[in-house]
Amino acid sequence: MGLPSKRRTKTSKKDRASHFALKSKALNNCPQCGKPIESHRACAKCGTYKGRAVVEIKAKTKTLRQREKLRKAEATDKAVEKSASKNKKSK
């Protein structure tokens, strides 16, 4: 197996790897909603590509606080049902 004949210096390593840096993505604005999107991709916000709807976007109707309230309400309902079923069994 071949081995390098000379040690690669720090400078030459950095020079070699100078083009490995990440490049920023080129973003365009969606013609429908105006949000920034990548070229040749469907818009994640409105689901359109080249002026027509290609992806159905589900609306985020419930906020985090609303979901927490629903979970608490469901938990209390389950607790009430359990206690009611225990009362029926004891009678």
NUZADREN-197014 format. One record per residue: residue number from 1; residue in three letters; chain; x, y, z of N, C-alpha, C in turn. Coordinates in nm, 2 decimals. Layout:
BEGIN
@pos:NUM code:ALA unit:A nc1:X nc2:Y nc3:Z cac1:X cac2:Y cac3:Z cc1:X cc2:Y cc3:Z
...
REM end
This chain:
BEGIN
@pos:1 code:MET unit:A nc1:0.08 nc2:-0.12 nc3:0.00 cac1:0.00 cac2:0.00 cac3:0.00 cc1:0.09 cc2:0.12 cc3:0.00
@pos:2 code:GLY unit:A nc1:0.05 nc2:0.22 nc3:-0.08 cac1:0.14 cac2:0.34 cac3:-0.09 cc1:0.13 cc2:0.43 cc3:0.03
@pos:3 code:LEU unit:A nc1:0.24 nc2:0.49 nc3:0.06 cac1:0.24 cac2:0.58 cac3:0.18 cc1:0.29 cc2:0.72 cc3:0.12
@pos:4 code:PRO unit:A nc1:0.24 nc2:0.83 nc3:0.19 cac1:0.29 cac2:0.96 cac3:0.15 cc1:0.44 cc2:0.98 cc3:0.17
@pos:5 code:SER unit:A nc1:0.51 nc2:1.03 nc3:0.07 cac1:0.65 cac2:1.04 cac3:0.09 cc1:0.69 cc2:1.16 cc3:0.17
@pos:6 code:LYS unit:A nc1:0.60 nc2:1.26 nc3:0.18 cac1:0.63 cac2:1.38 cac3:0.27 cc1:0.51 cc2:1.41 cc3:0.35
@pos:7 code:ARG unit:A nc1:0.54 nc2:1.47 nc3:0.47 cac1:0.44 cac2:1.51 cac3:0.56 cc1:0.36 cc2:1.63 cc3:0.50
@pos:8 code:ARG unit:A nc1:0.23 nc2:1.63 nc3:0.51 cac1:0.15 cac2:1.75 cac3:0.46 cc1:0.15 cc2:1.85 cc3:0.57
@pos:9 code:THR unit:A nc1:0.19 nc2:1.97 nc3:0.54 cac1:0.20 cac2:2.08 cac3:0.64 cc1:0.06 cc2:2.13 cc3:0.67
@pos:10 code:LYS unit:A nc1:0.06 nc2:2.21 nc3:0.78 cac1:-0.07 cac2:2.26 cac3:0.82 cc1:-0.13 cc2:2.36 cc3:0.72
@pos:11 code:THR unit:A nc1:-0.04 nc2:2.44 nc3:0.66 cac1:-0.08 cac2:2.53 cac3:0.56 cc1:-0.14 cc2:2.46 cc3:0.44
@pos:12 code:SER unit:A nc1:-0.07 nc2:2.36 nc3:0.39 cac1:-0.12 cac2:2.29 cac3:0.27 cc1:-0.24 cc2:2.21 cc3:0.30
@pos:13 code:LYS unit:A nc1:-0.26 nc2:2.16 nc3:0.42 cac1:-0.39 cac2:2.10 cac3:0.46 cc1:-0.51 cc2:2.20 cc3:0.45
@pos:14 code:LYS unit:A nc1:-0.48 nc2:2.32 nc3:0.50 cac1:-0.59 cac2:2.42 cac3:0.50 cc1:-0.61 cc2:2.47 cc3:0.36
@pos:15 code:ASP unit:A nc1:-0.51 nc2:2.48 nc3:0.28 cac1:-0.53 cac2:2.52 cac3:0.14 cc1:-0.61 cc2:2.42 cc3:0.07
@pos:16 code:ARG unit:A nc1:-0.58 nc2:2.29 nc3:0.09 cac1:-0.65 cac2:2.19 cac3:0.02 cc1:-0.80 cc2:2.18 cc3:0.06
@pos:17 code:ALA unit:A nc1:-0.83 nc2:2.21 nc3:0.19 cac1:-0.96 cac2:2.20 cac3:0.24 cc1:-1.04 cc2:2.33 cc3:0.24
@pos:18 code:SER unit:A nc1:-0.98 nc2:2.43 nc3:0.18 cac1:-1.05 cac2:2.56 cac3:0.18 cc1:-1.18 cc2:2.57 cc3:0.11
@pos:19 code:HIS unit:A nc1:-1.21 nc2:2.48 nc3:0.01 cac1:-1.33 cac2:2.48 cac3:-0.06 cc1:-1.44 cc2:2.38 cc3:0.01
@pos:20 code:PHE unit:A nc1:-1.40 nc2:2.33 nc3:0.12 cac1:-1.50 cac2:2.24 cac3:0.19 cc1:-1.60 cc2:2.31 cc3:0.27
@pos:21 code:ALA unit:A nc1:-1.59 nc2:2.44 nc3:0.29 cac1:-1.68 cac2:2.52 cac3:0.37 cc1:-1.82 cc2:2.51 cc3:0.32
@pos:22 code:LEU unit:A nc1:-1.92 nc2:2.52 nc3:0.41 cac1:-2.06 cac2:2.51 cac3:0.37 cc1:-2.10 cc2:2.64 cc3:0.30
@pos:23 code:LYS unit:A nc1:-2.18 nc2:2.63 nc3:0.20 cac1:-2.22 cac2:2.75 cac3:0.13 cc1:-2.37 cc2:2.78 cc3:0.17
@pos:24 code:SER unit:A nc1:-2.40 nc2:2.90 nc3:0.17 cac1:-2.54 cac2:2.94 cac3:0.21 cc1:-2.63 cc2:2.90 cc3:0.09
@pos:25 code:LYS unit:A nc1:-2.76 nc2:2.86 nc3:0.12 cac1:-2.85 cac2:2.82 cac3:0.02 cc1:-2.91 cc2:2.95 cc3:-0.05
@pos:26 code:ALA unit:A nc1:-2.93 nc2:2.94 nc3:-0.18 cac1:-2.99 cac2:3.04 cac3:-0.26 cc1:-3.14 cc2:3.03 cc3:-0.24
@pos:27 code:LEU unit:A nc1:-3.20 nc2:3.14 nc3:-0.18 cac1:-3.34 cac2:3.13 cac3:-0.15 cc1:-3.42 cc2:3.23 cc3:-0.25
@pos:28 code:ASN unit:A nc1:-3.53 nc2:3.19 nc3:-0.29 cac1:-3.62 cac2:3.28 cac3:-0.36 cc1:-3.75 cc2:3.30 cc3:-0.28
@pos:29 code:ASN unit:A nc1:-3.83 nc2:3.40 nc3:-0.32 cac1:-3.96 cac2:3.42 cac3:-0.25 cc1:-4.07 cc2:3.35 cc3:-0.33
@pos:30 code:CYS unit:A nc1:-4.16 nc2:3.29 nc3:-0.25 cac1:-4.27 cac2:3.22 cac3:-0.31 cc1:-4.37 cc2:3.32 cc3:-0.37
@pos:31 code:PRO unit:A nc1:-4.41 nc2:3.30 nc3:-0.50 cac1:-4.50 cac2:3.40 cac3:-0.56 cc1:-4.64 cc2:3.40 cc3:-0.50
@pos:32 code:GLN unit:A nc1:-4.68 nc2:3.30 nc3:-0.43 cac1:-4.81 cac2:3.30 cac3:-0.37 cc1:-4.81 cc2:3.37 cc3:-0.23
@pos:33 code:CYS unit:A nc1:-4.72 nc2:3.32 nc3:-0.14 cac1:-4.73 cac2:3.37 cac3:0.00 cc1:-4.61 cc2:3.46 cc3:0.03
@pos:34 code:GLY unit:A nc1:-4.51 nc2:3.47 nc3:-0.05 cac1:-4.39 cac2:3.55 cac3:-0.03 cc1:-4.29 cc2:3.50 cc3:0.07
@pos:35 code:LYS unit:A nc1:-4.31 nc2:3.38 nc3:0.12 cac1:-4.21 cac2:3.32 cac3:0.21 cc1:-4.08 cc2:3.28 cc3:0.14
@pos:36 code:PRO unit:A nc1:-3.97 nc2:3.28 nc3:0.20 cac1:-3.85 cac2:3.23 cac3:0.13 cc1:-3.85 cc2:3.08 cc3:0.11
@pos:37 code:ILE unit:A nc1:-3.82 nc2:3.04 nc3:-0.01 cac1:-3.81 cac2:2.89 cac3:-0.04 cc1:-3.69 cc2:2.86 cc3:-0.12
@pos:38 code:GLU unit:A nc1:-3.64 nc2:2.74 nc3:-0.13 cac1:-3.53 cac2:2.70 cac3:-0.21 cc1:-3.58 cc2:2.69 cc3:-0.36
@pos:39 code:SER unit:A nc1:-3.49 nc2:2.70 nc3:-0.45 cac1:-3.53 cac2:2.69 cac3:-0.59 cc1:-3.57 cc2:2.55 cc3:-0.63
@pos:40 code:HIS unit:A nc1:-3.67 nc2:2.54 nc3:-0.71 cac1:-3.72 cac2:2.41 cac3:-0.76 cc1:-3.77 cc2:2.32 cc3:-0.65
@pos:41 code:ARG unit:A nc1:-3.83 nc2:2.38 nc3:-0.55 cac1:-3.90 cac2:2.31 cac3:-0.44 cc1:-4.04 cc2:2.37 cc3:-0.42
@pos:42 code:ALA unit:A nc1:-4.13 nc2:2.28 nc3:-0.37 cac1:-4.26 cac2:2.33 cac3:-0.33 cc1:-4.25 cc2:2.41 cc3:-0.20
@pos:43 code:CYS unit:A nc1:-4.34 nc2:2.51 nc3:-0.19 cac1:-4.34 cac2:2.59 cac3:-0.07 cc1:-4.39 cc2:2.51 cc3:0.04
@pos:44 code:ALA unit:A nc1:-4.32 nc2:2.52 nc3:0.16 cac1:-4.37 cac2:2.44 cac3:0.27 cc1:-4.48 cc2:2.52 cc3:0.34
@pos:45 code:LYS unit:A nc1:-4.50 nc2:2.64 nc3:0.32 cac1:-4.60 cac2:2.72 cac3:0.39 cc1:-4.74 cc2:2.71 cc3:0.32
@pos:46 code:CYS unit:A nc1:-4.74 nc2:2.72 nc3:0.18 cac1:-4.87 cac2:2.72 cac3:0.11 cc1:-4.88 cc2:2.60 cc3:0.02
@pos:47 code:GLY unit:A nc1:-4.77 nc2:2.52 nc3:0.00 cac1:-4.78 cac2:2.40 cac3:-0.08 cc1:-4.79 cc2:2.42 cc3:-0.23
@pos:48 code:THR unit:A nc1:-4.75 nc2:2.53 nc3:-0.28 cac1:-4.76 cac2:2.55 cac3:-0.43 cc1:-4.62 cc2:2.54 cc3:-0.49
@pos:49 code:TYR unit:A nc1:-4.62 nc2:2.50 nc3:-0.62 cac1:-4.50 cac2:2.49 cac3:-0.70 cc1:-4.54 cc2:2.53 cc3:-0.84
@pos:50 code:LYS unit:A nc1:-4.48 nc2:2.63 nc3:-0.90 cac1:-4.50 cac2:2.68 cac3:-1.03 cc1:-4.65 cc2:2.72 cc3:-1.05
@pos:51 code:GLY unit:A nc1:-4.71 nc2:2.78 nc3:-0.95 cac1:-4.84 cac2:2.84 cac3:-0.96 cc1:-4.95 cc2:2.74 cc3:-0.93
@pos:52 code:ARG unit:A nc1:-4.92 nc2:2.62 nc3:-0.90 cac1:-5.03 cac2:2.52 cac3:-0.87 cc1:-5.01 cc2:2.45 cc3:-0.74
@pos:53 code:ALA unit:A nc1:-5.12 nc2:2.41 nc3:-0.68 cac1:-5.11 cac2:2.34 cac3:-0.55 cc1:-5.07 cc2:2.20 cc3:-0.57
@pos:54 code:VAL unit:A nc1:-4.95 nc2:2.16 nc3:-0.51 cac1:-4.90 cac2:2.02 cac3:-0.53 cc1:-4.90 cc2:1.95 cc3:-0.40
@pos:55 code:VAL unit:A nc1:-4.90 nc2:2.02 nc3:-0.28 cac1:-4.89 cac2:1.96 cac3:-0.15 cc1:-5.00 cc2:2.02 cc3:-0.07
@pos:56 code:GLU unit:A nc1:-5.08 nc2:1.93 nc3:0.00 cac1:-5.18 cac2:1.98 cac3:0.09 cc1:-5.13 cc2:2.00 cc3:0.22
@pos:57 code:ILE unit:A nc1:-5.14 nc2:2.13 nc3:0.27 cac1:-5.08 cac2:2.17 cac3:0.40 cc1:-5.19 cc2:2.17 cc3:0.50
@pos:58 code:LYS unit:A nc1:-5.17 nc2:2.10 nc3:0.61 cac1:-5.27 cac2:2.09 cac3:0.72 cc1:-5.24 cc2:2.22 cc3:0.81
@pos:59 code:ALA unit:A nc1:-5.35 nc2:2.29 nc3:0.83 cac1:-5.34 cac2:2.41 cac3:0.91 cc1:-5.31 cc2:2.38 cc3:1.06
@pos:60 code:LYS unit:A nc1:-5.23 nc2:2.46 nc3:1.12 cac1:-5.20 cac2:2.44 cac3:1.26 cc1:-5.31 cc2:2.52 cc3:1.34
@pos:61 code:THR unit:A nc1:-5.42 nc2:2.45 nc3:1.37 cac1:-5.53 cac2:2.52 cac3:1.43 cc1:-5.51 cc2:2.54 cc3:1.58
@pos:62 code:LYS unit:A nc1:-5.45 nc2:2.45 nc3:1.65 cac1:-5.44 cac2:2.46 cac3:1.79 cc1:-5.30 cc2:2.50 cc3:1.84
@pos:63 code:THR unit:A nc1:-5.30 nc2:2.59 nc3:1.93 cac1:-5.17 cac2:2.63 cac3:1.98 cc1:-5.12 cc2:2.54 cc3:2.09
@pos:64 code:LEU unit:A nc1:-5.01 nc2:2.56 nc3:2.14 cac1:-4.95 cac2:2.47 cac3:2.24 cc1:-5.03 cc2:2.48 cc3:2.37
@pos:65 code:ARG unit:A nc1:-5.07 nc2:2.60 nc3:2.41 cac1:-5.16 cac2:2.61 cac3:2.53 cc1:-5.29 cc2:2.54 cc3:2.52
@pos:66 code:GLN unit:A nc1:-5.35 nc2:2.55 nc3:2.40 cac1:-5.48 cac2:2.49 cac3:2.37 cc1:-5.47 cc2:2.33 cc3:2.39
@pos:67 code:ARG unit:A nc1:-5.35 nc2:2.28 nc3:2.33 cac1:-5.33 cac2:2.14 cac3:2.34 cc1:-5.31 cc2:2.09 cc3:2.49
@pos:68 code:GLU unit:A nc1:-5.24 nc2:2.17 nc3:2.56 cac1:-5.22 cac2:2.14 cac3:2.71 cc1:-5.35 cc2:2.14 cc3:2.78
@pos:69 code:LYS unit:A nc1:-5.44 nc2:2.24 nc3:2.75 cac1:-5.57 cac2:2.24 cac3:2.82 cc1:-5.65 cc2:2.12 cc3:2.78
@pos:70 code:LEU unit:A nc1:-5.64 nc2:2.08 nc3:2.66 cac1:-5.72 cac2:1.96 cac3:2.61 cc1:-5.66 cc2:1.83 cc3:2.69
@pos:71 code:ARG unit:A nc1:-5.53 nc2:1.82 nc3:2.70 cac1:-5.47 cac2:1.70 cac3:2.77 cc1:-5.52 cc2:1.70 cc3:2.91
@pos:72 code:LYS unit:A nc1:-5.52 nc2:1.81 nc3:2.98 cac1:-5.56 cac2:1.82 cac3:3.12 cc1:-5.70 cc2:1.78 cc3:3.13
@pos:73 code:ALA unit:A nc1:-5.79 nc2:1.83 nc3:3.04 cac1:-5.93 cac2:1.80 cac3:3.05 cc1:-5.95 cc2:1.65 cc3:3.03
@pos:74 code:GLU unit:A nc1:-5.88 nc2:1.59 nc3:2.93 cac1:-5.89 cac2:1.45 cac3:2.91 cc1:-5.85 cc2:1.37 cc3:3.03
@pos:75 code:ALA unit:A nc1:-5.74 nc2:1.41 nc3:3.09 cac1:-5.69 cac2:1.34 cac3:3.21 cc1:-5.79 cc2:1.35 cc3:3.32
@pos:76 code:THR unit:A nc1:-5.85 nc2:1.46 nc3:3.34 cac1:-5.95 cac2:1.47 cac3:3.45 cc1:-6.08 cc2:1.39 cc3:3.42
@pos:77 code:ASP unit:A nc1:-6.11 nc2:1.38 nc3:3.29 cac1:-6.23 cac2:1.30 cac3:3.25 cc1:-6.20 cc2:1.15 cc3:3.27
@pos:78 code:LYS unit:A nc1:-6.08 nc2:1.11 nc3:3.24 cac1:-6.04 cac2:0.97 cac3:3.27 cc1:-6.05 cc2:0.94 cc3:3.42
@pos:79 code:ALA unit:A nc1:-6.00 nc2:1.03 nc3:3.50 cac1:-6.00 cac2:1.01 cac3:3.64 cc1:-6.14 cc2:1.00 cc3:3.70
@pos:80 code:VAL unit:A nc1:-6.23 nc2:1.09 nc3:3.65 cac1:-6.37 cac2:1.08 cac3:3.69 cc1:-6.43 cc2:0.95 cc3:3.65
@pos:81 code:GLU unit:A nc1:-6.40 nc2:0.90 nc3:3.53 cac1:-6.46 cac2:0.77 cac3:3.48 cc1:-6.41 cc2:0.66 cc3:3.57
@pos:82 code:LYS unit:A nc1:-6.28 nc2:0.66 nc3:3.61 cac1:-6.22 cac2:0.56 cac3:3.69 cc1:-6.29 cc2:0.56 cc3:3.83
@pos:83 code:SER unit:A nc1:-6.31 nc2:0.67 nc3:3.89 cac1:-6.37 cac2:0.68 cac3:4.02 cc1:-6.52 cc2:0.64 cc3:4.01
@pos:84 code:ALA unit:A nc1:-6.59 nc2:0.67 nc3:3.90 cac1:-6.72 cac2:0.63 cac3:3.89 cc1:-6.73 cc2:0.48 cc3:3.87
@pos:85 code:SER unit:A nc1:-6.64 nc2:0.42 nc3:3.80 cac1:-6.65 cac2:0.27 cac3:3.78 cc1:-6.61 cc2:0.20 cc3:3.92
@pos:86 code:LYS unit:A nc1:-6.52 nc2:0.26 nc3:4.00 cac1:-6.49 cac2:0.20 cac3:4.13 cc1:-6.61 cc2:0.21 cc3:4.22
@pos:87 code:ASN unit:A nc1:-6.69 nc2:0.32 nc3:4.21 cac1:-6.80 cac2:0.33 cac3:4.30 cc1:-6.91 cc2:0.23 cc3:4.26
@pos:88 code:LYS unit:A nc1:-6.93 nc2:0.21 nc3:4.13 cac1:-7.03 cac2:0.11 cac3:4.09 cc1:-6.99 cc2:-0.03 cc3:4.14
@pos:89 code:LYS unit:A nc1:-6.86 nc2:-0.06 nc3:4.13 cac1:-6.81 cac2:-0.20 cac3:4.17 cc1:-6.83 cc2:-0.22 cc3:4.32
@pos:90 code:SER unit:A nc1:-6.81 nc2:-0.11 nc3:4.40 cac1:-6.82 cac2:-0.13 cac3:4.55 cc1:-6.96 cc2:-0.14 cc3:4.60
@pos:91 code:LYS unit:A nc1:-7.06 nc2:-0.09 nc3:4.52 cac1:-7.20 cac2:-0.10 cac3:4.56 cc1:-7.25 cc2:-0.23 cc3:4.53
REM end
